[in-house]
Amino acid sequence: MKPKTNDTETTTLFQTLGRLGPFVKPYSGRLFGGFLSALAAGIVSLAIPQVMGELVNNVLHPGTPVSALWWVTAVVAVLGVLEAVFIYLRRVFVITPASLLEAEMRIGLFKHLQQLPVSFHDKWASGQLLSRSMGDLSHTRRWLAFGAIMFVVSGVTIVVGLVVMFSSSWILGLVYLVGAIPIMIRSFYFRNRFRRVSRLSQDQAGDLATNVEESVQGIRVLKAFGRGQEALDDFEARAMDLRETEITKAKTIASFLAVIVSVPELVLGIGLILGTWLVVQGELTVGGLVAFFATAAVLARPVENVGMLLGMTFATKTALDRYFDVFDATNTIVSPAAITASTGTSTASTATTSADSATAASDNPQLGEADRGTEAAASSLELENVTFAFADAPDAPILRSVDLSLRPGETMALVGPTGSGKSALCELIPRLYDVTGGRVLLDGVDVRELPLDTVRSRVAIAFEDSILFSSTVRDNVLLGAPARTDEALEEALNVAEAHFAKELPEGVDTMIGEQGLSLSGGQRQRLSLARTIAAKPSVLVLDDPLSALDVRTEEQVTENLRAALEGTTTLIVAHRPSTVVLADRVALLQDGTIQDVGTHEELLARSAAYRDVISSFEEAPTMEEIL
């Protein structure tokens, strides 16, 4: 699904750049120093033509002593050295704060992405997020360190240069100024066209990054089905679209540069004819004419740079608009204190909410234990009249009026046909999604009234798809463990029958690569299960945790889980009869509602729907059973 983004036409250039204010403020002193250094370099460069004018008018005459020429040469040399020093200082002043600002904005974006709900990530392609956190922010840094300062300095230099030109000859200065009119008109059209094509280019680059990421992650599928050429054709089509957009962008800049370079040159040609006439008429000295054209030569670079810097500025606006598309996304799943703060409630109200939460925690002491890093006691879990629908389909609820209660320490299996809402129900418990209606209660307290850290330290979940990170086995298994000890690691690996980890090249300190794709599906699932067990939660949610295991390994893991889950409140999504055996009770979820709850034997006896579900995933007999 393509994410909804802000239209860049709705914000002006200054509104977008103004949002950089809070980020720039801590470094404003050094950035201003860089601006002053660049401005000083520009002013010094304008002083050199005036010295040249004095040289022509007062020094280059018969009988003038050679020492006077040396003095003028020395002044020009000193001015040149000063210009170089100021350019060096500009770089010294701006490079560090610009890179620090880029890092802070990138870290801030990543932090915000971590806090945003799963529903946000369901809609956004990873390549789009990657391009915003990398390419867009790198572009912003370059603009801040160079483009912004030089754009202002070039403008000031041009204004000062015009003043100097007018002081030499107001007629020639006026002619040069008139040449700015077609440039201003062309700038208006350039601005509108360039920011549209710039936004398209950056969005296409994000889509291309997504395409690369998906192809790399799915390389096994592409190879297995012989679809590498199709993937290449798709990538080539996207790459060519981006190429065409980049060419359009380059042509847009080139056409603008053609105007701002050719018009001043044409004006200078007219000025040369007019200036010569003024000298002949005695209304302008030869030195004044030389100073005018030397000043025009100095202004040539700032004038040419304006086009490039203007394009860079509009591209930066697009980059910032894309950055704030994500940064402005609302986090709908937050802790109670954050909800109070975001609604602007009074301090007293916030204190009341905090007091209520503290009262709930004191009434249920185990709710606060996770923050102290201790092993959690079993909690009760209750779903009370729960309804849930995804945000993009509010009229098609996945779950409707679900009532389910788990006693502390109880293990309950959740069974149902495909698409009945089992995974969605599991994800409501740790607040990966929030209920649309009803409540999820942990020890009698609505999870929305508890701090998120408390909820997610009390509830651990193992997903059907095993997600591993590009790190060591140790780091993956102990990711959520209250105590990251060798004993906790050993216990979790033993329960999950993940002994293979010790046989890897570097044992549990072996890097397992991105997504853990160097491991088999069963190995990844066992490490994912070990990670959940190591978290020592009070509520354990297992979404079909044994689906990738062979029969023998599953039997051993099932036996281990039976002992490990004693005293832990556990909800297991079951697709195998062997998993159902783990449970004290079984809940049948069908058509988004809980149809029946009871022991396996009770449901077999009284529920035809349950018998249908169980029969649909009866396992084939093993060879030992056949023989």
N, C-alpha and C positions, 0 to 999 in steps of 0.2 A: 504494500500500500504506500502511495506517495504521501509524505507528510504535508500537512497544511502549514504554509509559511506566510510570513508577513509580506505584503506587497511593498516593494521598495519605493513605489510612487507615493505612499502615504506618509513618508517621512522626508523632510528636507535634508540637505547635506549637513547643515549646521545642527539640526536636531540629532542626527545620528552621531556626528563627531562629538557633540556635547556630552553624549553618554560615556565618553572616555574620561570625562572629568574626574570621577572618583578614583579611577585607576591611575590617572596621571598625577593627581595631587601630591602624593608622597615624593614624587621625583620632579616636581615643578621647578625647583631651584636649579638643578643641574640642566634640565632641558632649556630653561631660560638662559642659562649660561651658554649653552650651545647655540641658541638663537642669537645672542649678542655677539658671539664669536663669528658666526657666519655673516651677520650684518656688518660687523667691522671689516671683515675680509672684502665684502662687496663695496663698502665705502672707500676702502683703500684702493681697490682696483679702479674706482672712478677718479681718484686723485691723480693717477698716473697721466691720463690725457691732459689734465690741466697743466702738469709740469711740462708736457710736450709742447703745449701751446706757448708757455713762457719761453721754452727753448727756442722756438721759431721766432717769436716776437722780439726777444731781448738778448739772445745769446748768439744765434747764427747770423752775425753781421761781421763785415770786414773790420779788423782791428780789435775784436773782442778777445781778451786773454784766454789762453787754453785752460787756465785754472777754473774759469767760470764753467766751461764745458764739463770739467771733472766734477765740479760740485753738483751740477744737474744730474750727471750720470750716477753719482753717489746717492742722491735723493731717490732716483728711480729704483736703484738697487735696494735701498733700505725699504722702500714701499713694497717691493716684490717680496722681500724676506718677511715683512710684517704680514702680508697677505697669506703667505705659506704657513706662518705660525698660527694665525687665526683659524685657518682651515684645519690644522692639526688639533687645535684646542676644541673646535667644534666636534670632531670625532671623539676626543677624549671625554667630553662632557656628556654626549648623548648615547654612546654605545652601551654602557653599563645599565643606565635606567631603562632604555628601550628593551634590552634583553630580559631584565628583571620583570618589567611590566608584562612582556609576552609570557613569561613563565607563570606569573601570578594569574593572568587571565586563563591560561591553559589549565592550571591546577583548579581554579575556581569552576571552570566548565566541567572538568572531570568530577569534582565533588558534587556538582549539581546533577550530573548524569547518574551518579550513584544514588542520589536521593529521589530522583524521579520515579514514579510508579512503573510497574511492568507494562501497564497499558500504553505508556508513552513509547517504550522500546518496541512494542508490538507494531507500531506504525512507522517508525523511522528505520531506514536502511543504515546499516553500520558504516558503509562507505561515506554517506552524507555526514554522519557525526565525525568520522575520522577527518574528512576534508576540512570541516569547520575547526576542529581542535588543532590541526597541523597547518595546512596550507593557508587558511584565512588569517590565522594569528601571525604566521610568519610574514605575510604581506602587510599586516598592520604594523608589525615591528619595523619593517623596512621603511614604511611611510613615515612613522613617527621619528625614526632616527635620521631620515634624509628628506623624504618627500615633503612633510609638513613644514619643516624649518626652511628648506630651500624654496618652497613655494612662496612663503611669506617674504623671505629675503629677496627672491627674484622680483616680487612685486614692489618692494621698497626700493630696490636698486633701480628698477625701471622709473619709478617716480622721481627719485633723486637725480637720475640721469637726465630725465626730461627737464628738471629745474636747471641743471647745469647747461643743457642745450639752449634753453630759453635765455639764460644769462649770456650765452655767446651770441645768439641771434634769435630774437623772438619769432622772426619769420620762418627760419629753418626749423625751430622748435615746434611751431604750429603745424608745419607741413608733416613733420614726423608724427605728431599727435593725431592728425587727421587719418593717418594710416591705421590707427587702432580701431577705427569704426568698423571696417569689414571683419576684422579679427573678432571683435565683440559679438557681431551678428553670427559669425560662424561658430563661436563658442557656445551660443545658446543651443543650436541644433546638435552640436557635438555632445553636449552634456546629456541630453535626453536619449540620444541613440546609444551612446557608449555605455551608460549605466544599465540599459536593458540587455545589451549583448554581453556585458561583463557578468551580470547575474546569471544569464543563461550558460555562459562558459563555466562558471564556478559550480553551478548545479550539475552540469554534465560531467565535470571532473569528479564530483562526488559519486555520481551513478557509475562512472567507470571504475572508481575505487571499490565500490560494492561488487561490481562484476568480477574484478580480480580476486577479491576475498572469497566470494562464493565459489569460484572456479578452483582456487587452491584448496579450500576446505572440502570440496566435493570431488577432488581429483580422482579418488578411487572409483566413484560412481561413473565419472566421465570415461575413464579408461575401461572399466568393466563392461560398459554398454557401447563402447566404441563411438562415443559422441564428442570426441575431442575436436573434430573439425567443425561441428555445429557450434561448440563453445567459442572456437576461434572466430567463426563467421560472425557470431553475435558481438564478440569483443571488437572485431574489426569495424563493424557497422557503427558501434558506439564511439570508437576512437576516431573514425572518419567524421562523424557528426561533430565531435569536439574540435577536430582539425578545421572543419569548415567554419565553426563559430570563432575559433582563434584567428583564422584568416580574415573573417569579417571584422573582428575587433582590430586587427592590425591595419586593415584598409581604412577603418574609421579614424584611427590615430594618424595614419599617413596622410589622409586627405586634409585633416586639420593642420598637421605640421606643414603641409604644402602651402597653406594659406599664411600661417604665421611666419614662415621663412621668406616666401616670395614677396609678400606685401611690403615688409620693411626694406627689402633689397630694392624694390621698385621705387619706394619713397626716397631711398638714399640716392638713386640715380637722378631723380627729380631735384633732390637737394643739392647734388653736385653742380648741376646746371645753374640752379638759382643762386647757390653760394658763390660760384665763380662770377656771376653777374654782379652780386653784391660787393665782392672784392674789387672788381673793376670800377664800380660806382663809388668806391671808397666808404661804403657803409659797413664793411666788415674787414677785419685784418686777416692776413694770411694765417697768423697764429690762431685766431679765433676759428677759422675754417678747419685748420688741422685739429684743434681741440674738439670741434663738433664731430668730425668723422672718427677721431680716436675714441670719443665717448660712445658713438654709435657702434664702433667695433666691440667695445666692452659690453654694451647692452645686447649685442647679438646673441651671446650665449644665454643670458637670462630670458630673452624673448623666445628663443628656440626651446629652452627648457620648460617654459610655461605650458606648452602643449603636452609634453611628456608628464610633467608634474600634475597637470589637471587630470589627465587620464589616470594616473596613479591614485589621485585623490578620490575620484569616482569609483575606482576599483576597490579602494579601501572602504568606502561607504557601503559597497555591496558586501564586502567581507564582514563588516561589522553588523550589517543587517542580518546576514546569515548566522553570525555568532549569537546575536540576541534573539533570533528565532528560537534557539534552544535555551538560552539563558533565561528567557522570559517565560518559558513553559512552567505552568503551575504544578506544584507538587500537591496532589490531592490526598496523599496518604502520609500524614504527619502525626507527631505526638500531640497530646492535648494542649500543652503549653504553647506549641507553635501555632495551633489553631486559634487560640485566644489572642496571641500577638498579631496574627495576620488579619484578624477582624477588628483590630483596634480597640479591644475591650480595655476597660480600666485596669489599673494595677491591682485594685481591690478584687476585681473579678478574677484576675490571674491568680492572685493569692488563694482565692477560694477554690479554684480548680486544682491548684497544687495541693491544697489541704485535703480536698476530696480524694485525690489520688493517693496521698499519704495515708489517709484513713483506710482506703481500700487495701493498700499494701500492708498496713498494720493488722487489719482483720484477716489477711491472708499472708502470713509471714514469708511463705515460700516465694511470693512474687518478687521479692527483692534480693533473693539469694544469689541470683546469677551475677549481679553486679559485684558481688564479693568474690566471684571466682570459685564458688563451692559447687559441689554436685547437687543437682536439683532434686527435690522430693516430687513424687508424682502429683499431678494436678488433675482436677476434674475438667472436662471439656463438654461444652453444650452448644448446640446450634438451635436457636430458638426462632421459629417461623422465618427462616432465612430465604430470601429471594435474591437472585443475582442475574444480571444481564450485562453484557459487554457494552461499553459506552457507544460503540458505533451501531449497536442494534438494541436500543433500549426497550423496544416493543417485543423482543423475542427472548424472554428470560431463559437462561440455561437451567436454573434451579428455581423451584417454586414451593414456598411454604414448607421448607425442610425443617423437621424437628428431629434432633439426634442428641443423645446424652451418653457420655462415657464417664464411668466412675473412676476415681483415682486408681491407677495401677491396672486398669482393665485393658485388654487387647480386643479390638473390634475389627473385623474384616468388612470392607465395603465392596460389594459386588454389584454388577449391573451390566447391561448390554453396552456395546460401543456407542459413544456419543450421549450417554445418559447424564454426564456432568460430573463424573467421579474426580477427574483431575482439577476441574474448576472448584469443586468443594474443598479439596485439599489445599488449594492455594489461598482460600479465604482465611484459613486458620492462622498462618503467620502474617496476614495482612499484605500479601503480595497484590491482592485486589481487596477492595472493600465491598461489603454486602450492599446490595441495592435496597433491601428491606430486611427487617429482623435484626438479630444480634448473634455474635459469636462470643461466648462467655468462657473465660479462663479462670477457674476457681471462683465462679460467680460474678466476675467483673468483665464488662464489655471490653474487648481488646482495643476498641477505639478510645477508651478512657485510660489506657495504660501507655507509658512511654514505649516507643517502637523498639528501643534497645531491650527493654524488659521482655516484650512479647517474643522477639526473635532470639533471645537467649534462652527462653523457656520452651520454645517450639523449634524442633529441627525437622527438616524435610529432605527425603531422598527422592529425586525426580525419576520418572520413567526413563528419560534420556539422561545418561550419565555425563555430567559436565565436569571436566577436569581442566586445571590451569597449567600453563607452561612453567612448571616449577618442579620441585622434587616430590617424591612420593610422600615424604614426611610432611612437607608443607601442605600438600593437598589433604591428607588425612586429618591433620591437626588444625585445619583452618578455623573451625569453630569451637575447638576444645577449650574448656575453662583452664586446664593445666596442660601445657605443651611439653609433656614429659615422655621419656622412653616407655614408661610403664603404660601410659594411656595409649600410645601408639601400638605397643605390642598387644594390648587387650583388644583394641579395635580390629587390628589385622587378623587376630585369631578368630574372633566372632564371625568376621566376613570371609573366613577361609582365604585370605589374601596372602598366603605364605609365599607366593611367587615373587612378591616384592623384594624379599631378602635374597633372591637368586638373580636379581638384575645386576648389571655390571658394577654399580656402586651401591648396591643394596637399596635401602630406603632413601638414600641421598641421591639416587639416580634422577636426572632430569627426564621427564616423560614426554616433553614436547607439547606443542600446541594442541589443545583439545584431547590430549592423551591418545592421539591416533596411532602411536607406535605400539599401543597395547591392543589386545583383543577386546571384543565387546563385553565378554564375561569378566575380564580383568578390570576394565573400566567400571563396570557395575559394582564389582566387589569393593573397589577403592571408594566409590561414591557411598556405598553402604557403610563402609568403615568410617568415613568422615562423619556421617550422621550419628553413628554410635558413639564416636569419640566426643561429640558435643555434650553428652550426658544431659539431655533435655528432660524436662518434666513431661512433655508431650512429644511423642515421636510420630511423624507422618511418613509412611512409606508408600510411594506410588508405584506399585508393581515392581518391587526391588529385585526380584529373582528371575525376571523374564529371559535374560541372556545366559543363564547358567545351565549346564548340563544336569541330568537327573541326579547323578551321584553327588555332585557338588551342592546342588540345591538341597538334597536331603541332609547333608552335613550342616549347611548354613542354617537350615530350618531348625535343626536340633540346637545349634548354638544360640539362635535367636530366642528360642523358647526359654532358655536359661537367662539370656541377657536382658530380655524384656520384662522379666519379673520385677514388679514394682514400678514400671514405667507405663504411663498411659499411652497406648499405641493405637493408631488408626492405619490399617493396611488396605490399600487397594489391591484386590486379589483377582488374578486371571487364571489361577490354577487351583485345583482342589487341595493340593499340598499346602498352599498358603492359607487357605481357609482353616485348615487344621490348627494353625497357630492361635486362632482367635477364641476368646471366651464367648463372644456373641458375633452375629453376622447381621449387617444391615443391607437390605436390598434397595438399590436406587434405580428407579425406572421412570422415564419420561420426566426427569427433573425433580421427582419427589421420592421420599422414603416410603416404600410400599409396605415394608414389614421389618421387624427386628426380632431376633431370637437366636437360640443356639442353632448350629448347623442341622442337628437332628430335628429340632422343632420346625424349622423352615422347610426341610425336606418333607415333613409329614403334612404340613398345612398349606404350603404355598406352591401352586402350580407354576407361577412365574419364576420362582426361585429354582425349581427343578429344571425349568427350561434353560435358565442362565447357566446353572452348574453343568448341565449336559452339553452345553455349547462349547465348554472348554475342558471337557474330560480328556485326560492325557492318554496317549497310546501306550499299551503295555510294553515294558522293557523286555529285552531278550531273555533275561533271567526269569521273568514271569511267564513268558511263553514256554520255556523249557521246563 
